[in-house]
């Protein structure tokens, strides 16, 4: 609610006080980067909006597609293209679909933290710490993985979450929309936060390709989305910057979306200046240059 008291509570400083993204080179021979990443929410994409969705079986079936078809098909495509990616998997998905989660790990991809129940982190939420701990616990118990990367469910963040992630040893996050190069977060108390690998809505497949009863929108054809993705990529390459994909197996694992992704990734692979890689690798490169410049 906006009243004068609420307006007075808006601080007169930028929400993000991080230093500008440092200029450092990508590993030779590359001059730009693509953080190839997927968000595996499965049914938790839906139950996180409303727990009653667990009883709405068709709504749940959108998420269920991920384990039955979407993820296997995407793993097959990545194998064909010889690409490694990061999969941010919710703890719930790992517990409900252990075979799917294991197949991602077995294929050699990086596993990232994506919450447990995929709950939207909002100011004052009492479950931020519990969601983090349960997510870590599920990834450890089922996969033996301690993730270094985190992407927020629904891409929302709070200061409490930024602080908690540092405390839990998360090295990089990938949710903010305010840059085209990696940068280091600065927390409200002035201390350094995680490395941010920024994202953009252009590369969120859900925006252009998934429509459901509780998430209705127009679906765009391959030509439109390819045009968006290629333009964003080519301009980013000219800038020497990076793009981050935010792809969901329940969307990009559908036949015509997979065809679109195959075409886009085949094009991306044909760009000799473009480093297509995982978040872990981009964060490691950042750390190397940060240490060298200290
Ligand atoms: Zn998600």
Boltz pocket constraint, residues with backbone or C-beta under 6 A from the ligand:
constraints:
  - pocket:
      binder: B
      contacts: [[A, 39], [A, 40], [A, 41], [A, 45], [A, 114], [A, 118], [A, 152], [A, 153], [A, 154]]
      max_distance: 6.0
